[in-house]
Amino acid sequence: MSMAGDERMERVFEIIEDQLHLTGVEITEDSSFKDDLGADSIDLVELVMAFEEEFGVEVSYEELEKKVKTVGDAIESGAVLATLK
C-alpha cells in the first residue's frame, strides 16, 4: 500500500474511533465491529455515512448488513477500498 494509502487507512481507523467513541482500543482490519468494537447496526450506518462523506464513495446498506462484520470487510466491500489505492 502506498504512503497515501497508509494515511487513508489511518484515517479510516480514526473515523471508526471517533464514530464509536473508542479510546485506547486497538483497531485492525480483523477487528469485529460487533464483538471487538461494540458497534450495533445504527453505529454501522453512521460509520458508512462518515466514510461516504470523507471519501466521496457510496455504499449499499444491503451489502453492509449482509457482508460487513469486520473493519477489513468494510474496506473490501467498497466503503473505502477505491480510495486506498
ROTORNU-55983 format. One record per residue: x, y, z of N, C-alpha, C, CB in turn; residue in three letters; residue number from 1. Coordinates in Angstrom, 1 decimal, decimal comma, always signed. Glycine has a CB too. Example, Ala and Ser with C-alpha at 12.3 -4.5 7.8 and 13.67 -1.06 7.14 Angstrom:
2
- +13,2/-5,7/+7,8/+12,3/-4,5/+7,8/+13,2/-3,3/+7,8/+11,3/-4,5/+9,0/ala/1 .
- +12,8/-2,2/+7,1/+13,7/-1,1/+7,1/+12,9/+0,0/+7,9/+14,1/-0,6/+5,7/ser/2 .
// end
This chain:
85
- +0,9/-1,2/+0,0/+0,0/+0,0/+0,0/+0,9/+1,2/+0,0/-1,0/+0,0/+1,2/met/1 .
- +0,5/+2,2/-0,7/+1,3/+3,5/-0,8/+1,2/+4,3/+0,4/+0,9/+4,3/-2,0/ser/2 .
- +2,1/+5,3/+0,5/+2,0/+6,2/+1,7/+0,7/+6,8/+1,8/+3,1/+7,3/+1,6/met/3 .
- +0,1/+7,3/+0,7/-1,2/+7,9/+0,7/-2,2/+6,8/+1,2/-1,6/+8,4/-0,7/ala/4 .
- -2,1/+5,6/+0,7/-3,0/+4,5/+1,2/-2,8/+4,3/+2,7/-2,7/+3,2/+0,4/gly/5 .
- -1,6/+4,3/+3,2/-1,4/+4,1/+4,6/-2,1/+5,3/+5,4/+0,1/+4,1/+4,9/asp/6 .
- -2,0/+6,5/+4,9/-2,6/+7,6/+5,5/-4,1/+7,5/+5,5/-2,1/+8,9/+4,9/glu/7 .
- -4,6/+7,0/+4,4/-6,1/+6,9/+4,3/-6,6/+5,8/+5,2/-6,5/+6,6/+2,9/arg/8 .
- -5,8/+4,7/+5,3/-6,2/+3,6/+6,3/-6,2/+4,1/+7,7/-5,2/+2,4/+6,1/met/9 .
- -5,2/+4,9/+8,0/-5,2/+5,5/+9,4/-6,4/+6,4/+9,6/-3,9/+6,4/+9,6/glu/10 .
- -6,8/+7,1/+8,5/-8,0/+7,9/+8,6/-9,2/+7,1/+8,8/-8,1/+8,8/+7,3/arg/11 .
- -9,3/+5,9/+8,2/-10,4/+5,0/+8,4/-10,5/+4,6/+9,9/-10,3/+3,7/+7,5/val/12 .
- -9,3/+4,3/+10,4/-9,3/+3,9/+11,8/-9,7/+5,1/+12,7/-7,9/+3,4/+12,2/phe/13 .
- -9,3/+6,3/+12,4/-9,7/+7,5/+13,2/-11,2/+7,7/+13,1/-9,0/+8,7/+12,6/glu/14 .
- -11,8/+7,5/+11,9/-13,2/+7,7/+11,8/-14,0/+6,7/+12,6/-13,7/+7,5/+10,3/ile/15 .
- -13,5/+5,4/+12,6/-14,1/+4,4/+13,4/-14,0/+4,7/+14,9/-13,5/+3,0/+13,1/ile/16 .
- -12,8/+5,1/+15,3/-12,6/+5,5/+16,7/-13,5/+6,7/+17,1/-11,2/+5,9/+16,9/glu/17 .
- -13,6/+7,7/+16,3/-14,5/+8,8/+16,6/-16,0/+8,5/+16,6/-14,2/+9,9/+15,5/asp/18 .
- -16,4/+7,8/+15,6/-17,9/+7,4/+15,5/-18,3/+6,5/+16,6/-18,1/+6,8/+14,1/gln/19 .
- -17,4/+5,6/+17,0/-17,8/+4,6/+18,1/-17,4/+5,1/+19,5/-17,2/+3,3/+17,7/leu/20 .
- -16,8/+6,3/+19,5/-16,4/+6,9/+20,8/-15,4/+5,9/+21,6/-17,6/+7,2/+21,7/his/21 .
- -14,4/+5,4/+20,8/-13,5/+4,5/+21,4/-12,2/+5,2/+21,8/-13,1/+3,4/+20,4/leu/22 .
- -11,7/+4,8/+23,0/-10,4/+5,4/+23,5/-9,6/+4,2/+23,9/-10,6/+6,4/+24,6/thr/23 .
- -8,3/+4,2/+23,5/-7,4/+3,1/+23,9/-7,7/+1,7/+23,4/-7,4/+3,1/+25,4/gly/24 .
- -8,5/+1,6/+22,3/-8,8/+0,3/+21,7/-8,0/+0,2/+20,4/-10,4/+0,2/+21,5/val/25 .
- -7,3/-0,9/+20,3/-6,6/-1,1/+19,1/-7,5/-1,6/+18,0/-5,5/-2,2/+19,3/glu/26 .
- -7,5/-0,9/+16,9/-8,4/-1,2/+15,7/-7,5/-1,7/+14,6/-9,2/+0,1/+15,2/ile/27 .
- -7,8/-2,9/+14,1/-7,1/-3,5/+13,0/-8,1/-4,0/+11,9/-6,3/-4,8/+13,5/thr/28 .
- -7,6/-4,4/+10,8/-8,6/-4,9/+9,8/-9,3/-6,1/+10,2/-7,8/-5,2/+8,5/glu/29 .
- -8,8/-6,8/+11,2/-9,5/-8,0/+11,7/-10,5/-7,7/+12,9/-8,5/-9,0/+12,3/asp/30 .
- -10,6/-6,5/+13,3/-11,5/-6,1/+14,4/-12,9/-6,3/+14,0/-11,2/-4,6/+14,8/ser/31 .
- -13,7/-7,0/+14,8/-15,1/-7,2/+14,5/-15,8/-6,0/+15,1/-15,6/-8,5/+15,2/ser/32 .
- -16,7/-5,4/+14,2/-17,4/-4,2/+14,6/-18,3/-4,5/+15,9/-18,3/-3,7/+13,5/phe/33 .
- -18,9/-5,7/+15,9/-19,8/-6,0/+17,0/-19,1/-6,5/+18,2/-20,8/-7,1/+16,5/lys/34 .
- -18,2/-7,6/+18,0/-17,6/-8,2/+19,1/-16,4/-7,4/+19,7/-17,1/-9,6/+18,7/asp/35 .
- -15,6/-6,9/+18,9/-14,4/-6,2/+19,4/-14,6/-4,7/+19,6/-13,3/-6,3/+18,4/asp/36 .
- -15,5/-4,1/+18,8/-15,7/-2,6/+18,9/-17,0/-2,2/+19,5/-15,5/-2,0/+17,6/leu/37 .
- -17,9/-3,2/+19,7/-19,2/-2,9/+20,4/-20,2/-2,1/+19,5/-18,9/-2,1/+21,6/gly/38 .
- -20,1/-2,2/+18,2/-21,0/-1,5/+17,3/-22,3/-2,2/+17,1/-20,3/-1,2/+16,0/ala/39 .
- -23,4/-1,5/+17,0/-24,6/-2,1/+16,6/-25,0/-1,6/+15,2/-25,8/-1,7/+17,6/asp/40 .
- -26,1/-2,0/+14,7/-26,5/-1,7/+13,3/-26,6/-0,2/+13,1/-27,8/-2,4/+12,9/ser/41 .
- -27,0/+0,6/+14,0/-27,1/+2,0/+13,9/-25,7/+2,6/+13,8/-27,9/+2,6/+15,1/ile/42 .
- -24,8/+2,1/+14,6/-23,4/+2,5/+14,6/-22,8/+2,3/+13,2/-22,6/+1,8/+15,6/asp/43 .
- -23,1/+1,1/+12,6/-22,6/+0,8/+11,3/-23,1/+1,8/+10,2/-22,9/-0,6/+10,9/leu/44 .
- -24,4/+2,1/+10,3/-25,0/+3,0/+9,3/-24,3/+4,4/+9,5/-26,5/+3,2/+9,5/val/45 .
- -24,1/+4,8/+10,7/-23,4/+6,1/+10,9/-21,9/+6,1/+10,4/-23,4/+6,5/+12,4/glu/46 .
- -21,3/+4,9/+10,6/-19,9/+4,8/+10,1/-19,9/+4,9/+8,5/-19,3/+3,4/+10,5/leu/47 .
- -20,9/+4,2/+7,9/-20,9/+4,3/+6,4/-21,2/+5,7/+6,0/-22,1/+3,4/+5,9/val/48 .
- -22,0/+6,4/+6,7/-22,3/+7,8/+6,3/-21,0/+8,6/+6,4/-23,4/+8,4/+7,2/met/49 .
- -20,2/+8,4/+7,5/-19,0/+9,1/+7,7/-18,0/+8,7/+6,6/-18,4/+8,8/+9,1/ala/50 .
- -17,9/+7,4/+6,2/-17,0/+7,0/+5,1/-17,4/+7,7/+3,8/-17,0/+5,5/+5,0/phe/51 .
- -18,7/+7,7/+3,5/-19,2/+8,3/+2,3/-18,8/+9,8/+2,3/-20,7/+8,2/+2,2/glu/52 .
- -19,0/+10,5/+3,4/-18,7/+11,9/+3,4/-17,2/+12,2/+3,3/-19,2/+12,5/+4,7/glu/53 .
- -16,4/+11,4/+4,0/-14,9/+11,6/+4,0/-14,3/+11,2/+2,7/-14,3/+10,8/+5,1/glu/54 .
- -14,7/+10,1/+2,1/-14,0/+9,6/+0,9/-14,8/+9,8/-0,4/-13,7/+8,2/+1,1/phe/55 .
- -16,0/+10,3/-0,4/-16,8/+10,5/-1,6/-17,2/+9,2/-2,3/-16,0/+11,4/-2,5/gly/56 .
- -17,5/+8,2/-1,5/-18,0/+6,9/-2,0/-19,4/+6,7/-1,6/-17,0/+5,8/-1,6/val/57 .
- -20,0/+5,7/-2,3/-21,4/+5,4/-2,0/-21,4/+3,9/-1,6/-22,4/+5,7/-3,2/glu/58 .
- -22,1/+3,5/-0,5/-22,1/+2,2/+0,0/-23,5/+1,7/+0,0/-21,4/+2,1/+1,4/val/59 .
- -23,7/+0,5/-0,4/-25,0/-0,2/-0,3/-25,3/-0,6/+1,1/-25,1/-1,4/-1,3/ser/60 .
- -26,4/-0,2/+1,7/-26,7/-0,6/+3,0/-27,1/-2,0/+3,1/-27,9/+0,3/+3,6/tyr/61 .
- -27,7/-2,6/+2,0/-28,0/-4,0/+2,0/-26,7/-4,8/+2,1/-28,8/-4,4/+0,7/glu/62 .
- -25,7/-4,4/+1,3/-24,4/-5,1/+1,4/-23,8/-5,0/+2,8/-23,4/-4,5/+0,3/glu/63 .
- -23,9/-3,8/+3,3/-23,4/-3,6/+4,7/-24,0/-4,6/+5,7/-23,7/-2,1/+5,1/leu/64 .
- -25,3/-4,7/+5,7/-25,9/-5,7/+6,6/-25,5/-7,1/+6,4/-27,4/-5,6/+6,5/glu/65 .
- -25,3/-7,5/+5,2/-25,0/-8,9/+4,9/-23,6/-9,3/+5,0/-25,5/-9,2/+3,5/lys/66 .
- -22,7/-8,4/+4,6/-21,3/-8,7/+4,4/-20,3/-8,1/+5,3/-20,9/-8,4/+3,0/lys/67 .
- -20,6/-7,0/+6,0/-19,6/-6,3/+6,7/-19,7/-6,7/+8,2/-19,8/-4,8/+6,6/val/68 .
- -18,7/-7,4/+8,6/-18,6/-7,9/+10,0/-17,3/-7,3/+10,7/-18,6/-9,4/+10,1/lys/69 .
- -16,3/-7,1/+9,9/-15,0/-6,6/+10,4/-14,6/-5,3/+9,7/-13,9/-7,6/+10,2/thr/70 .
- -13,6/-4,6/+10,2/-13,1/-3,4/+9,5/-12,6/-3,8/+8,1/-11,9/-2,8/+10,4/val/71 .
- -11,9/-4,9/+8,0/-11,4/-5,3/+6,7/-12,6/-5,6/+5,7/-10,6/-6,6/+6,8/gly/72 .
- -13,7/-6,1/+6,2/-14,9/-6,3/+5,4/-15,4/-5,0/+4,8/-16,0/-7,0/+6,1/asp/73 .
- -15,4/-4,0/+5,7/-15,9/-2,6/+5,3/-15,0/-2,1/+4,1/-15,9/-1,7/+6,5/ala/74 .
- -13,7/-2,3/+4,3/-12,8/-1,8/+3,3/-13,0/-2,6/+2,0/-11,3/-2,0/+3,8/ile/75 .
- -13,0/-3,9/+2,1/-13,2/-4,7/+0,9/-14,5/-4,5/+0,2/-13,0/-6,2/+1,2/glu/76 .
- -15,6/-4,2/+0,9/-16,9/-4,0/+0,4/-17,0/-2,8/-0,6/-17,9/-3,9/+1,4/ser/77 .
- -16,0/-2,0/-0,5/-16,0/-0,8/-1,4/-16,2/+0,5/-0,6/-17,1/-0,9/-2,4/gly/78 .
- -16,5/+0,3/+0,7/-16,7/+1,5/+1,5/-15,5/+2,5/+1,4/-16,9/+1,1/+3,0/ala/79 .
- -14,3/+1,9/+1,4/-13,1/+2,7/+1,3/-12,1/+2,2/+0,4/-12,5/+2,9/+2,7/val/80 .
- -12,3/+1,0/-0,2/-11,3/+0,3/-1,0/-10,8/+1,2/-2,1/-11,9/-1,0/-1,6/leu/81 .
- -11,7/+1,8/-2,9/-11,3/+2,6/-4,0/-10,4/+3,8/-3,6/-12,5/+3,1/-4,7/ala/82 .
- -10,5/+4,2/-2,4/-9,7/+5,4/-2,0/-8,3/+4,9/-1,5/-10,4/+6,2/-1,0/thr/83 .
- -8,1/+3,7/-1,2/-6,9/+3,2/-0,6/-5,8/+2,8/-1,7/-7,1/+2,1/+0,3/leu/84 .
- -6,1/+2,9/-2,9/-5,1/+2,5/-4,0/-4,3/+3,7/-4,4/-5,8/+1,9/-5,2/lys/85 .
// end
